Amino acid sequence: MATATTHQDRPPLVSVTPQGLYCQAGNFHIDPWRPVERALVTHAHGDHARSGSKRYLGARAGLGLLQRRLGADAVIDTLEYGETLKVGDTTVSFHPAGHVLGSAQIRVEHRGEVWIISGDYKRTPDPTCAPFEVVRCHTFITEATFGLPIFRWDDPRLVAQDILRWWDANREAGRSAVLFCYALGKAQRLLAELGKLTDRPAYVHGAVNGLVTAYREAGIAMLPTQLVSETEKGTSFAGALVLAPPSAAGSTWMRRFGEAETGFASGWMRVRGNRRRRGYDRGFVLSDHADWPDLLRTVADTQAEKVLVTHGYTDPLSHYLRERGVDASPLATPFEGEAED
């Protein structure tokens, strides 16, 4: 008598290929790192949304950012969060990841088996994107960018208040305050959090400006901003707050600000010595990724039977989960986590 096949006996629904994560049952890739026929994309950061594929599918809330990232000629289809679509022999849907505007977890269902590919995600509040949605599944692919117990985040509202005090102190001293942060996601989140505390305008680097525009087009309320390059020659930036990508630090672009203090907003500032080694005057701990407690909480909330861990501290997180009875293992990918963008 033949026995019934369970999903645990089947080949993996999603596997790693030279092009990226691949679902054979649906004949599509997820966040591929090389051009493919059909790419499902979790969000618009450069290590997840790469140009060159024939067709893309993403969450509708992130369309504006995906268009900027992938180019005007990219063919991008979208789904609303929670809307389902048959792709090959699978049913797919996108669910909020809480990472940046339009970020999504991708749910793939095939013959009763459900996988969640989470991309990057966080559980802390963020006024610039939809909050993370728990989706139960059999297999959960999680990030591990900050997958060590040292990484624990403070309330982002308290971080914003700290940044405002730093800005105020520099204003009183006649200095500019140059705050380095990732151009997509972090900069807009800072502008939105600060916008709850003050209506003073901020200046932005060109790499930040176009992405701020995309957020405004999506209806996100933020501080008023002015592009640094559009200020008149000789403009004094004393007392101003300037947002710029980390790549601008130490460049000739910085000369225009005269006497300035520098800060960096990142989860990496939780590690003692990182601020000093990187040469910043201040470090503010703010991340668009889940911290250690929220990684563990999310794995538990999904009730997944199997967990695959990618980008970041994959081995420590996998080991910790296995010690607690979870079937967990690393999954090698080129995804970068919280890297410069």
SULHU-V152485 format. One line per field, one symbol per residue. phi: phi as a letter, one per 20 degrees, with the letter a starting at -180 (. if undefined). A space follows every 10 residues. Layout:
phi: ???
This chain:
phi: .fefeeffee fgfccecgeq fcdffdlbdd lfecgcfcde cfaeffeddd foffbccbff fdggfffffe ofefececcf gnfdbfcmed ddbdcgdmeb gmfbedecdb lnecdddemd bbdffbfdbf fgdfcfbecc edfbgdecgf eceegfffff fffffffgff ffemdeddde affdofgfff fffffedbdf fcecfgfeff ffgffffene ebgfccfgfe ffgngedgne dcdbfgfefm efgfffemfb ddccdaffff efnffffene fcccebcecf eggfffffgf fflfeccddc kpefffffff fffdnefcbf cfbefdmedf c
